Amino acid sequence: MISEDLQKDFEDYKSQLLSLIGLSDCKISEIKPSDWIELHRLMTSDLTAVKGMFKYYNSPYSLEIVDTLHPSHPARIVAIMKGAQIGFSTGVIEAGIAWIIANAPGNILFLVGHADLVKDSAKKLDTLIDNTGIRKLIKSSSKKARNTKTGDTDTMKEYAGGYLKLGITNHKMLRNISMQYGFIDDFDGMKSDSDSDGDTMALIEQRFAAFYKKMKLYYISTPTTKNHSNIEKAYLNGDQRKYNVPCECCNELIVIEWECDSEVNEGEKAGITWELDENNELKPESVGYTCQKCGGFFDDRNKMELINKGVWIPTATPIAPDYYSYHLSALTAPIFMYGWEHYVRQYMECNPIGEKRDEKKYQTFANLVLGETYEQRIDTVSATELQDKIRPYEIGEIPESLSIRDGNGKIVMLTLGSDLNGKEDDARLDYEIVAHSESGATYSIDHGSIGTFIPKDSNPLEREHWTYRHGSERSVWVEFEKILNKIYLRDNGEGGMRLFLSGVDSGYMNDYAFQFINNQPENVVGLKGDGKNEMSFKKGADFKSYRKSKRGGRLYLVESNLTKDVLAGQMALKWNPQFNSVQPYGYMNFPTPSQGKYLLSNFFSHFEAEQRVYEPKKKSYVWKKKHGRQNHLYDCRLYAMVCRDIFLDAYFKDLGIRNGVWKDYVNSVV
């Protein structure tokens, strides 16, 4: 006679086996997930500000999505690209898991973005199980040693017909498993591919192949950066549904957007609008929404009524008819969460009046509030726009009095960057000398070229040729050494200043360059762009414009792409002395042109010779020179910036200052 325990183990095994092959004998309920969760889930004060039985009235936009779980719904893959903290975890993931366990059992894969979230997610799962009354359904399918049960742990919940596996979004978790349901939360936290495992989406979806006809897979995430976002790719594969609500003024269905074009007033913008007072402070009562269809204005006091009349409308043709996708920003969140005034203030923090946009803060705003990918804005500045920053001071002098009048304080450092080009016996060495003020604004002191090399010169014999050979007549190094040893005088007569650190381009003619560097004092170093563009830049880490070369000596490798991003931002900085008493950090000033220098053709045009393009193989943006353009003075400025950073790091190291910044240096020398 078979014992009761053995019979029970057999029935559990049979149930799981049938479920695995898609023939589960568990009864599938006809009740929709949204209806079931409203009948069974109790929301307590530790979970929400709205206590009592869960109601989709508070997040009505999640109702349609959770109901895609039901077997009668055609969706098999669902992508949700969203803002943060708008109720999707409660209304879709948690609600869906509880409904599956109670009504349509099957194997569930639940992945979260980071290891430190697993414990918190496990706690929420236990609360969910208790608050929906399904604890009795959680039980092990087998007995272990000493009669202990393993079906109810932090990372595993077993029940008749399947189990739930909780883990982090990585490739390791996706090996040797077969699933019917999947909730991939924080999908952008996963790598988009792996050298060993391949494309992440393909790897995930293969885990559901055994349940192809009845699979339900959900990709859920706030997005990150453009062209790097997993969730954006998944969203674009689907039918790209937008949540439409009726306008309070015209009753037409509209999508609540931060900014969009007006359909009634050509050239004007609609979306979230606001006004400032005479002190540029926000007028709270002015915050509201200008309808793109009628131009009417309304605030968010009646937002609950509006969002409960909302409908999801597809906007694209999906790659497959069973691929659904949804996008929702935090602007549509219920009234008991942050309102539009809060987000306007957050936006204003990202975009201070009269100042450059704070890109880090704006990325957070774009990702978490708008639910959109962030594409780093690299302001393109024309050469003629850069010429507008020419100031009234002479070439070759340190404009300290002007710097003080500009509000930038004294000049506290001089650096030089150089670029080598031409040929061994037809050389040209370009350079720029940059003065750095207390505020961090810069003043170009001088630029020039030693040698006469001209690219694609049709009459090369008519020029006097210089050489990179040491000891030869017309060697560029002899004249360059004079520039490095020169004392540069201040315009107020308070004495002179030598170059603090000079960088010599060592990526070309490197043997000649290092022969020169090794015969110079310690304040001359070699600089070389990192050709592989693979220098590490971890999320949240401090940006470093260079790293020491492994070959030793005085060679430094420049992180060209990120440093060029910084330089592009500095080129685009604006300054209006009527509103700003001090120039922004990194603002660029140039002397009055003379002696054939600081002209459009031989200086400023070099600064628009590069463009930032996306390289699919590297999955990143890189800077590339435009065809036929000269960028030598641009590189000189880049190297002068890096010389400042190298000098600062060495200076702080000598003083024992950790994580020093420009302000620390200024305070120590002024």
C-alpha positions in Angstrom: 0.0 0.0 0.0 1.3 3.4 -1.0 1.8 5.8 1.9 0.0 9.2 1.9 3.3 11.1 1.8 4.5 9.0 -1.2 1.1 9.5 -3.0 1.3 13.2 -2.3 4.9 13.4 -3.7 3.7 11.5 -6.8 0.8 13.8 -7.4 3.0 16.9 -7.0 5.5 15.4 -9.5 2.8 14.6 -11.9 1.4 18.1 -11.7 4.8 19.7 -12.4 5.5 17.2 -15.3 2.2 18.0 -16.9 2.7 21.7 -16.5 6.2 21.5 -18.0 4.8 19.9 -21.2 1.9 22.3 -21.4 -0.9 19.9 -20.2 -1.4 21.0 -16.7 -4.5 19.5 -15.1 -4.8 22.5 -12.8 -8.0 24.3 -13.4 -7.5 27.7 -15.0 -9.8 30.4 -13.6 -11.9 32.6 -15.9 -11.6 35.6 -13.6 -9.4 38.4 -15.0 -6.2 39.2 -12.9 -7.5 42.8 -12.3 -10.8 41.6 -10.9 -9.2 38.8 -8.8 -6.6 41.1 -7.2 -9.2 43.7 -6.2 -11.2 41.0 -4.4 -8.2 39.5 -2.6 -5.4 42.0 -2.0 -5.3 44.0 1.2 -3.0 47.1 1.1 -1.5 48.0 4.5 0.1 51.2 5.7 3.6 49.8 5.3 2.9 49.4 1.6 1.0 52.5 0.5 -0.6 55.7 1.6 -4.0 54.4 0.3 -4.9 51.6 2.7 -7.6 49.0 2.3 -8.4 46.6 -0.6 -6.4 47.2 -3.7 -8.2 49.2 -6.4 -7.1 49.9 -9.9 -8.8 53.3 -9.6 -5.4 54.5 -8.1 -3.4 53.2 -11.1 -5.9 52.5 -13.9 -3.3 52.4 -16.6 -1.9 49.2 -15.1 -5.3 47.4 -15.4 -5.1 46.6 -19.1 -1.5 45.4 -18.7 -2.1 43.0 -15.9 -5.0 41.5 -17.8 -2.7 40.5 -20.7 -1.7 37.7 -18.3 -5.0 35.8 -18.8 -4.8 32.9 -21.2 -7.6 34.3 -23.3 -5.5 37.4 -24.1 -3.4 37.2 -27.3 -0.3 38.8 -25.8 2.7 36.6 -25.3 5.5 39.3 -24.9 4.8 42.6 -23.2 7.3 45.5 -22.8 6.7 48.3 -20.4 9.0 51.4 -20.7 8.0 53.7 -17.9 8.8 56.4 -15.4 9.6 55.4 -11.8 7.3 55.0 -8.8 4.0 55.0 -10.7 2.5 51.8 -9.3 3.5 49.2 -11.9 5.3 46.9 -9.4 2.1 46.6 -7.3 -0.4 46.7 -10.1 1.3 44.4 -12.6 4.2 42.4 -11.2 2.9 41.6 -7.7 -0.7 41.4 -8.8 0.2 39.1 -11.7 2.3 36.8 -9.5 -0.5 36.3 -7.0 -3.1 35.7 -9.7 -0.9 33.1 -11.4 -0.3 31.1 -8.2 -4.0 31.1 -7.3 -5.6 30.8 -10.8 -3.2 29.7 -13.5 -0.2 27.9 -12.0 3.0 27.6 -13.9 6.8 28.3 -13.5 7.5 31.9 -12.9 10.8 33.7 -13.4 11.0 36.9 -11.4 14.3 38.9 -12.0 15.3 42.2 -10.3 18.0 44.6 -11.3 20.6 44.2 -8.5 21.6 41.7 -5.9 20.8 44.0 -3.0 17.1 44.2 -4.2 16.6 40.4 -3.9 16.0 40.5 -0.1 13.6 43.4 -0.3 11.7 41.8 -3.2 11.5 38.5 -1.2 10.0 40.4 1.7 7.4 42.0 -0.6 6.5 38.6 -2.1 5.9 37.2 1.4 3.7 40.2 2.3 1.9 39.8 -1.1 1.3 36.1 -0.4 -0.1 36.8 3.1 -2.2 39.8 2.1 -3.9 37.8 -0.7 -4.6 34.8 1.4 -2.6 32.3 -0.8 -0.1 31.2 1.8 -1.8 27.9 2.0 -0.9 27.3 -1.6 2.8 27.6 -1.0 4.2 24.2 -0.3 7.2 22.0 -1.3 6.9 19.5 -4.0 9.3 17.1 -2.3 10.7 16.2 1.1 14.3 16.6 2.0 16.5 15.2 4.8 15.0 15.3 8.3 11.6 15.9 6.7 12.4 19.7 6.1 10.5 21.6 3.5 12.3 23.8 0.9 9.3 25.1 -1.1 9.1 28.4 0.7 12.4 30.3 0.7 13.4 33.8 -0.1 14.3 32.9 -3.7 11.9 30.0 -4.3 8.2 29.6 -3.8 6.7 26.2 -4.8 3.0 25.5 -5.3 0.9 22.9 -7.1 1.6 23.2 -10.8 4.8 25.2 -10.7 7.3 27.4 -8.8 8.5 31.0 -8.6 12.2 31.6 -8.9 13.6 35.0 -7.7 17.0 36.3 -8.7 19.0 39.0 -10.4 19.0 40.0 -14.1 22.1 38.3 -15.3 23.0 35.6 -17.8 23.8 33.0 -15.1 20.2 33.0 -13.9 19.0 32.1 -17.4 20.8 28.8 -17.7 19.0 25.4 -17.5 15.5 26.7 -16.7 12.2 26.3 -18.5 9.5 28.9 -17.7 6.0 29.8 -18.6 5.8 33.2 -17.0 8.5 35.9 -16.7 8.8 39.3 -15.1 12.1 40.9 -16.0 12.1 43.9 -13.8 14.7 46.6 -14.3 15.5 45.1 -17.7 18.0 47.9 -18.4 20.0 46.6 -15.5 21.0 43.6 -17.6 23.8 43.7 -20.1 22.4 43.8 -23.7 24.6 40.9 -24.7 27.4 38.7 -23.6 30.4 37.4 -25.5 29.7 33.9 -24.3 25.9 33.8 -24.3 24.9 36.3 -27.1 21.9 38.6 -27.2 20.1 38.9 -23.9 16.6 39.1 -25.3 17.1 36.0 -27.4 18.6 34.2 -24.4 15.6 35.1 -22.2 13.0 34.2 -24.7 14.6 30.8 -25.4 13.9 29.9 -21.7 10.2 30.1 -22.6 10.4 27.9 -25.8 8.8 24.9 -24.0 5.7 27.0 -23.3 5.7 29.0 -26.5 1.9 28.7 -27.1 1.1 29.8 -23.5 4.1 31.9 -22.4 3.7 35.3 -20.8 6.9 37.3 -20.7 7.1 40.9 -19.3 10.0 43.2 -19.8 9.7 46.1 -17.4 12.1 49.0 -16.8 12.8 52.6 -16.6 15.1 53.3 -19.6 18.7 54.5 -19.5 20.7 55.8 -22.4 19.9 56.0 -26.1 21.2 53.0 -28.1 22.1 51.2 -24.9 18.6 50.6 -23.5 17.3 47.1 -23.4 13.7 48.3 -22.6 13.6 50.8 -25.5 14.6 48.0 -27.9 11.8 45.8 -26.5 9.3 48.6 -26.5 10.0 49.4 -30.2 9.5 45.8 -31.1 5.9 46.1 -29.8 2.9 48.1 -30.8 4.0 51.1 -28.8 0.9 51.9 -26.9 0.4 55.4 -25.3 -2.0 56.2 -22.5 -4.6 58.8 -23.7 -6.8 60.8 -21.4 -9.6 63.3 -22.2 -8.6 66.9 -22.2 -10.5 68.9 -19.5 -11.1 71.7 -22.1 -12.0 69.9 -25.3 -12.6 66.3 -24.2 -10.3 65.1 -27.0 -8.0 62.2 -26.1 -4.4 63.3 -25.6 -1.2 61.9 -24.3 0.2 63.9 -21.3 3.6 64.9 -22.5 6.3 67.2 -21.1 6.6 69.1 -24.4 5.0 68.7 -27.8 4.0 70.7 -30.8 0.7 72.6 -30.7 -1.8 71.5 -33.3 -3.7 74.8 -33.2 -1.0 77.4 -32.9 1.7 76.7 -35.4 5.2 77.2 -34.1 4.1 77.1 -30.4 4.7 74.4 -27.8 2.1 72.5 -25.7 2.6 70.2 -22.7 3.5 71.1 -19.2 3.7 74.9 -18.8 4.5 77.4 -16.1 5.4 81.0 -15.3 8.2 82.7 -13.3 7.9 85.9 -11.3 10.2 88.9 -11.5 12.8 87.1 -9.4 12.8 84.1 -11.8 11.0 82.0 -9.1 8.3 79.6 -10.0 4.7 80.7 -9.6 3.0 77.5 -8.3 -0.4 78.5 -9.4 0.8 78.8 -13.0 1.8 75.2 -13.4 -0.5 73.2 -15.6 -1.0 71.6 -19.0 -1.6 73.3 -22.3 -3.5 70.9 -24.6 -1.9 70.2 -27.9 -5.2 69.8 -29.7 -7.2 72.9 -28.5 -4.6 75.1 -26.7 -6.7 75.0 -23.5 -5.1 75.0 -20.1 -5.8 72.9 -17.0 -4.0 71.9 -13.8 -3.7 68.4 -12.2 -6.3 68.8 -9.5 -8.7 66.5 -11.4 -6.1 64.2 -12.6 -7.6 61.1 -10.9 -10.8 61.6 -12.9 -8.9 62.1 -16.1 -6.6 59.0 -15.8 -9.6 56.8 -14.9 -11.1 57.7 -18.3 -7.9 56.9 -20.1 -7.4 54.3 -22.7 -4.3 52.7 -24.2 -3.9 53.3 -28.0 -1.3 51.5 -30.1 0.8 53.7 -32.3 2.9 51.2 -34.3 2.8 47.9 -36.1 4.6 45.3 -33.9 7.1 42.7 -35.1 4.5 40.1 -34.2 0.8 40.4 -33.5 1.3 39.0 -30.0 4.0 41.6 -29.0 2.5 44.4 -27.0 4.4 47.4 -25.6 3.5 50.3 -23.4 5.0 53.6 -22.5 4.0 55.8 -19.6 5.7 58.8 -17.8 5.4 59.8 -14.2 3.3 62.8 -15.3 0.3 60.5 -15.4 0.8 59.1 -11.9 -2.1 59.5 -9.4 -2.5 62.7 -7.5 -1.3 61.2 -4.1 2.1 60.8 -5.8 4.3 63.7 -7.0 2.3 66.4 -8.9 3.3 68.5 -11.9 4.7 71.4 -9.8 7.2 69.0 -8.3 8.4 67.9 -11.7 8.6 71.5 -12.9 10.9 72.3 -10.0 13.0 69.2 -10.7 13.3 70.3 -14.4 14.3 73.8 -13.3 17.1 72.3 -11.2 18.4 70.6 -14.3 18.2 73.8 -16.4 19.3 76.7 -14.2 18.4 80.1 -15.8 21.3 81.5 -17.8 23.5 78.4 -17.2 24.4 75.2 -19.0 22.1 72.2 -18.5 23.2 69.8 -15.7 23.4 66.7 -17.8 23.5 64.2 -14.9 20.4 65.7 -13.3 18.6 65.9 -16.7 19.4 62.2 -17.4 17.7 61.3 -14.1 14.7 63.5 -15.1 14.4 62.0 -18.6 14.7 58.4 -17.3 12.8 58.4 -14.1 10.2 61.1 -14.8 9.6 61.1 -18.5 10.4 57.3 -18.9 12.5 58.1 -21.9 16.0 57.2 -22.9 18.6 59.9 -22.5 20.9 60.9 -25.3 23.8 63.1 -24.2 23.5 66.5 -25.7 26.7 67.5 -27.3 26.1 71.1 -28.3 27.5 71.9 -31.7 29.2 75.3 -31.9 30.2 76.9 -35.1 33.6 78.5 -35.5 32.0 81.8 -36.0 30.0 81.4 -32.7 33.3 80.6 -30.9 34.8 83.8 -32.4 32.2 85.7 -30.4 34.3 84.9 -27.3 37.1 87.1 -28.5 38.0 89.6 -25.7 40.0 92.8 -25.4 43.4 91.5 -24.5 46.7 91.1 -26.3 48.2 87.9 -27.6 51.1 86.6 -25.4 50.0 88.4 -22.2 48.3 87.0 -19.1 45.0 89.0 -18.9 44.8 89.0 -15.1 43.1 92.4 -14.8 40.5 91.4 -17.3 40.0 88.1 -15.5 39.4 89.9 -12.2 36.9 92.3 -14.0 35.1 89.3 -15.4 34.6 88.0 -11.9 36.9 85.1 -12.5 39.7 86.1 -10.0 43.4 85.7 -10.7 45.2 83.5 -13.2 46.5 80.5 -11.2 47.9 78.2 -13.8 49.3 78.0 -17.3 49.3 74.8 -19.4 50.3 74.0 -23.0 49.1 71.4 -25.4 50.8 70.5 -28.7 50.1 68.4 -31.7 52.5 66.9 -34.2 51.7 66.5 -37.9 53.4 66.5 -41.2 56.4 64.3 -42.1 59.8 63.6 -40.7 61.5 66.2 -43.0 58.4 68.4 -43.6 57.2 68.9 -40.0 54.8 71.2 -38.3 54.2 71.4 -34.5 51.1 73.3 -33.4 50.5 74.5 -29.9 48.2 76.5 -27.7 48.9 78.1 -24.3 45.9 78.3 -21.9 45.6 80.4 -18.7 43.3 79.0 -16.0 41.5 81.5 -13.7 40.3 81.0 -10.1 36.7 80.4 -11.3 37.8 77.8 -13.8 37.2 80.0 -16.8 40.1 80.0 -19.3 41.9 82.6 -21.4 43.9 81.5 -24.5 47.3 83.2 -24.3 48.9 82.3 -27.6 48.8 79.7 -30.4 51.2 79.0 -33.2 52.9 76.6 -35.6 56.6 75.7 -35.9 57.1 74.4 -39.4 55.3 74.9 -42.7 53.8 71.6 -43.5 50.6 71.9 -45.7 48.4 68.8 -46.4 48.1 68.0 -50.1 50.4 70.9 -51.0 50.7 71.2 -54.8 54.0 73.2 -54.6 55.9 71.7 -51.7 59.3 72.9 -53.0 58.4 76.5 -52.7 58.2 76.2 -48.9 61.0 76.2 -46.3 60.8 72.7 -44.8 61.4 71.9 -41.1 62.3 68.6 -39.6 61.7 66.4 -36.5 65.3 65.3 -36.5 67.2 66.4 -33.5 70.4 68.3 -34.2 69.4 69.2 -37.7 69.0 72.6 -39.1 65.4 73.9 -38.7 64.5 71.3 -36.2 61.1 72.2 -34.7 62.4 71.1 -31.2 64.8 74.1 -30.9 62.0 76.7 -31.4 59.6 74.7 -29.3 62.0 74.6 -26.3 62.1 78.5 -26.4 58.3 78.6 -26.1 58.4 76.1 -23.1 61.0 78.2 -21.3 59.4 81.6 -21.9 58.1 83.7 -19.0 54.6 85.1 -19.8 53.9 88.5 -18.3 50.7 89.7 -16.6 48.9 92.7 -18.0 48.8 94.4 -14.6 52.6 94.4 -14.2 52.6 92.0 -11.3 55.3 89.7 -12.7 55.4 86.8 -15.0 54.5 83.1 -14.9 56.0 80.0 -16.5 54.1 77.1 -17.9 53.1 74.7 -15.1 52.8 71.6 -17.4 53.2 71.1 -21.1 51.9 68.1 -23.1 53.7 66.9 -26.2 51.7 64.8 -28.7 53.4 61.4 -28.6 51.1 59.4 -30.8 53.0 60.4 -33.9 56.8 60.6 -34.4 57.0 59.2 -30.9 60.7 58.4 -31.0 61.6 62.0 -31.7 59.0 63.2 -29.3 60.3 61.2 -26.4 63.9 62.0 -27.1 62.8 65.6 -26.6 60.7 64.9 -23.5 63.4 63.0 -21.8 65.8 65.9 -22.0 63.2 68.3 -20.5 62.3 69.0 -16.9 59.5 67.1 -15.2 56.9 69.6 -16.3 56.9 68.3 -19.9 55.0 65.0 -20.5 54.0 62.9 -23.4 50.3 62.6 -24.3 48.7 60.0 -26.6 45.0 59.5 -27.4 43.7 56.1 -26.4 43.1 54.6 -29.9 41.0 51.7 -28.6 38.5 53.9 -26.9 38.1 51.3 -24.2 39.2 53.1 -21.1 36.9 52.2 -18.3 34.1 54.5 -17.2 32.0 52.9 -14.6 28.6 54.3 -13.8 28.8 56.6 -10.8 32.6 56.7 -11.0 34.5 60.0 -11.2 35.6 60.9 -14.7 39.3 60.7 -15.4 40.6 62.4 -18.5 43.8 60.3 -18.6 45.6 57.3 -17.2 49.3 56.5 -16.8 50.7 54.4 -19.5 51.8 50.9 -18.6 55.1 51.5 -20.4 56.1 53.9 -17.6 58.0 57.1 -18.0 56.1 60.4 -18.6 53.6 59.0 -21.1 49.9 59.5 -20.3 47.0 58.1 -22.3 44.1 60.5 -22.9 40.5 59.4 -22.7 39.7 61.2 -25.9 36.0 60.6 -26.3 34.9 61.6 -22.8 37.3 64.5 -22.7 36.0 65.8 -26.0 32.5 65.6 -24.6 33.7 67.9 -21.8 35.4 70.2 -24.3 32.3 70.4 -26.5 30.2 71.4 -23.4 32.7 74.1 -22.6 32.6 75.5 -26.2 28.9 75.8 -25.9 28.8 77.7 -22.6 27.1 81.1 -22.6 27.8 84.1 -20.5 25.9 87.3 -20.1 27.7 89.7 -17.7 24.3 91.5 -17.0 23.0 88.4 -15.3 26.1 86.5 -14.2 28.9 88.1 -12.3 31.2 85.2 -12.9 31.8 83.2 -16.0 30.8 79.5 -15.9 33.6 77.0 -15.1 35.3 76.1 -18.3 34.1 79.2 -20.2 36.6 80.0 -23.1 38.0 83.5 -23.8 40.3 84.4 -26.7 42.6 87.4 -27.4 42.1 90.1 -30.0 43.4 88.7 -33.3 46.7 90.1 -34.6 50.0 88.9 -36.1 47.9 86.6 -38.3 46.7 84.6 -35.3 43.3 83.7 -33.9 41.7 83.9 -37.4 38.8 81.7 -38.6 40.9 79.8 -41.0 44.0 79.0 -38.9 42.4 78.6 -35.4 38.7 78.7 -34.8 37.8 76.4 -37.8 39.8 73.6 -36.1 37.2 73.5 -33.3 34.4 72.4 -35.5 36.4 69.8 -37.4 35.1 66.8 -35.4 31.7 65.3 -34.9 30.2 62.8 -32.6 28.8 59.7 -34.3 27.4 56.4 -33.1 29.4 53.2 -33.8 27.1 50.1 -33.6 30.0 47.7 -33.1 31.3 49.6 -30.0 27.7 50.4 -28.9 28.9 53.9 -28.0 29.4 57.4 -29.4 32.8 58.3 -30.6 34.4 61.5 -31.9 35.6 61.4 -35.5 37.3 64.1 -37.7 35.3 65.3 -40.6 36.7 64.5 -43.9 39.2 67.0 -45.2 39.1 69.2 -42.0 42.1 70.3 -39.8 41.6 69.7 -36.1 45.2 70.3 -34.8 44.4 73.4 -32.6 41.4 71.5 -31.2 43.7 68.7 -30.1 46.1 71.3 -28.6 43.3 72.6 -26.4 42.3 69.1 -25.4 45.9 68.3 -24.3 46.1 71.6 -22.4 43.0 70.6 -20.5 44.5 67.2 -19.7 47.8 68.8 -18.5 45.8 70.7 -16.0 44.3 67.5 -14.7 47.7 65.7 -14.5 49.2 68.6 -12.7 46.3 68.8 -10.2 46.5 65.1 -9.4 50.2 65.3 -8.7 49.8 68.4 -6.7 47.1 66.9 -4.5 49.1 63.7 -4.0 52.1 65.7 -2.7 49.8 67.5 -0.2 48.0 64.4 0.8 44.6 65.7 -0.4 42.2 62.9 -1.4 39.7 63.5 -4.2 40.8 67.1 -4.6 38.9 69.4 -7.0 39.7 72.7 -8.7 38.4 74.7 -5.7 40.8 72.9 -3.4 43.7 73.9 -5.6 42.6 77.5 -5.8 42.1 77.8 -2.0 45.7 76.4 -1.5 47.4 78.9 -3.8 45.5 82.1 -3.6 
